């Protein structure tokens, strides 16, 4: 499961203040044991060749804003009128990684953001957030997800049900409309990448790290190549079979 922290966009506080308070490199090496790179990814999975913009190609000015810099985070807080920080809350499903949420909490507290963690069972959480009742931060969804680009680009469009951050940005909406209006795949890719980078540069969510999923199976299961079964695309079980000889 990948993790993504989404913030409800209210007031004058730049989400970059929260982003710069999180040490992704440290989380990657210590919490995840080096199984992931400590660099941010956009909304799009690197598997989508031609659609995904690797971190290495991000402008340096944007990389700087995603780097761990608690001093800069505190300054952004002060500039926004929160020199002593503020209190907030995070809502997450009880099945998600509560230890990781505590890691986020400790980083935020270090810059003055006191975050209370609240949990719900997943069906209640889904019903609650689908109704738009969240008022601060939720831990949900994914960065670098495998959904088709046509579905990913809708996640920040005004009024979309998947827009859990409540983003309403005319420039992004225009890119979304342009994407939907063209049938040219080359033009679609170009518009999509513009929209994806726009979400990165405007901090539509706190960019956490995608993690490695381990899929273990017996060698006599054939036709299975370790595909991810949780997200898109779904794999038909008809593709798999048991080799009785190997099993014996």
Buried (B, 14 or more C-beta within 10 A) or exposed (E): EBBBBBBBBEEEBBBBBBBBBBBBBEBBBEBBEEEBBBBBBBBBBBEBEEBBBEBEEBEEEBEEBBBBBBEBBBBBBBEBEBEEBBEBBBBBBEEBBEEBBEBBBEBBEBBBBEBEBBBBEBEEBEEBBEEEEBEBBBBBBBBBBBBEBEEBBBBBBEEBEBBBBBBEBEEBBEBBEBBBEEEEEEEBBBBBBBBBBBBBBBBBBBBBBBBEEEEEEEEEEEEBEEEBEEBEEEEEEEEBEEEEEEEE
